[in-house]
Amino acid sequence: MTENTPNTAGSSKPNEPAYLLIGILQKTHGIKGEIAMRVITQFPERIRTGKSVFLGEDHEEYKIVSVRWKNTLMLLRFAGFDTPEATARLTNLEVFTRTRGLPKLPEGQFYHHQLLGLKVWQADEYLGELVDIMETGANDVYVVGSEDAQELLIPAIPDVIKEINIEAGTIQVELLEGLRD
C-alpha cells in the first residue's frame, strides 16, 4: 500500500498499518480440517469462533468455525475447510487482524505498531527513529536507528522512557550510563 492509497481496511490514522500479524499457520491437525497456529498476539482471547481473520499477503478473509488450544498452539478450523487435504494449502500463511477495532489499551500502554517510526529524543538531541522492538522476558528493548550512528538499544523501562507522545510522533528518553557504548 502506498502512502497515497486510502486505507479502507484498517486505521484511518496516517502510517498505521491496516492489518496486524497475530499468528502463523503451521500444519494440519487431525481429520476434520483443523490447522495449528503459532500465536503471536498478546490478545489470543480475541481469536474465537465466528470472527474473521485475514490470511497471507493478500489478506484474504476467512471465518473461524472452531478454536481450541493444544499445548502452546491454537487449533483453528475455517468455514469451507473440512478435510486436512483442503486445509493443507493454508500451511505457513501469516494470520492477520484489522487494526480498526482493536481494544483500547490502558493509559500509558501502546501497541507496537503505534511506536514504530516514532522519533527518539534525549532532551534536545535527536537519537534516531524507533525501527524495531525486541520482546525479551523482562522488558521490551527499543531498537533506534539513525543514518550517522550504530543502532542504539534502549530498554523500555520507566527509568529510561520518560514520555511517549503518539500525536507528536516522539519518544523522550533519559539514557542510563553505558547505553551508548
N, C-alpha and C positions, 0 to 999 in steps of 0.2 A: 504494500500500500504506500503510495507516495504521500508527501505532506499535504498536497492539494486535494487528495481524494477524500470525499466525505466519509466519515467513519460511522456507518449506519449500524454496525453490529455491536459496538461496544460503547465506551465512554465518549461523551461529546467534548471532553477536555482535550486540549491540544497535546500532541505527542504521547498520549496514553494509549496503550495497545487495545485493540478490540477484543482480543482473546488472551486468556492466561492458561499456561500449561498446568494441568492438575494431575497428570499421570501418563504412564507409558504402558501400552498393552504388551503383554508378554506372549504367552502361549495358550492354546485352547485347554479347557479342563472338562473332563467328563464327556458324556454323550448327548447333553441337552443344549449344546451351543454356548456354554459359558466360556469366558476368556479371563485370564488373570491380568490384573493391572497393578503395576508398581505405583503406589500413591505418592504424589509429590506435594499436594496441597496441605495446608495447615488446617483445613476445614473439611475432612473427609465425610463428616456427617451430612454435608450438603449434597453428596452424591447418593441419590436414592431413587427408588422405583418411581416412574412417571416423569422424571426430569429428563431433559435432553442435554447431550454433550456434543462436542464437535471434534471430529477425527481427522487427522492428517493435515498436511499443509493447505489443503483446500477448505478445511473446516466444514466438512460435510456433517450435517446434523443427524444424530442417531438418538432414538428414545430408549431409555433404560427400562427393561421389564423385570429385572431382578438384580438384587445386590446382596452379597454376603461375604463375610471375611473367611479367609483360610490362612492362618498364621499372620504374616505381615502383608499378604497380598489381598486385594479386593477382587472378588469374582463377580463379573458383570455378565448380563445377558441382554442383548439388544433386540428390539422388535424386528421380526423377519429373519432372525438368525437362530435356527432351532437345531442345527447339527454342527459337529466340530468341523466338518468339511466347509460349510458356509462361513463359519466364523474364522477359519484359518487365514482368510485374506486380510483380516484386521491386525494380524500379528505385527508387532513392532511399530504400530502407529501411535503418534502422540495424541493425548486426550486433552481437550481444551474446554473452558467455560467462558462465557462472555464476561467482560469486566463490568458491564452495566448490571446493576442489581446485586453487586457484592455486598455482603453485610458491612455495616459501618463499624469501624474499629473504635475501641476506647480512645479517649483523648491521649495524644502523645504516641500512639501506635500507628504504623503505616504499612501498607503492602509494599513489597519490594519494588514492584513496577512504578510506584509513585516516587521512589527515591532515586532510581537510576536516572542519570543525566543531570542531577542537581549539582550546582557549583559549590565547591567546598572552600571555606574561608577560615583563616585564623586571624582574628581582628581584621586588619585591612589588607592582609596578604592572601592573594589567591593561590590556593594549593592545587587546584585541578577540578576535574569532573568525576563524580561517582560513576564508575564504569562496570562494577560488579559487586556482588555481595556474597561472601563466603559464609555458609552456615557451619558453625562449629558447635560443639556440645555446650559450651558455657555461654557464649555470646556470638552475635554476628560480627564479621570483620568487613569493613567497607574498603573496597579497592578503589583508590583515587589515581586517575591517570592524568598526565599533562604532557604537552609536547616537549618541554625542555627538561623534564626530570624523570627519574625512575618511578615506577609505581610506588605509591605510598599505601601501606596497610594500616588502617585505623580501627581499633576495637570499638564496637558500638556499645559503649558503656557510659553512664551518666558523667563520670569524671572527665570524659573526652568530648562527647557530643553535647554541646551546650544548647543548640537550638536548631530545629528543623522547620523551615518555612516553605511549605509546598507552593503557596501562592507566589512567593518571591523567587522560588527556584533555588534556594540556598540552604546550606548546612553550615552552621558556625561550630568550630571545634576549638579545643584547647589541648594541643598535643602534649603528652607527657614526655618527660626527658627520655631520650633514646629512641623515640618512634621514627625519627628521620634517618637514623644511622643504619 
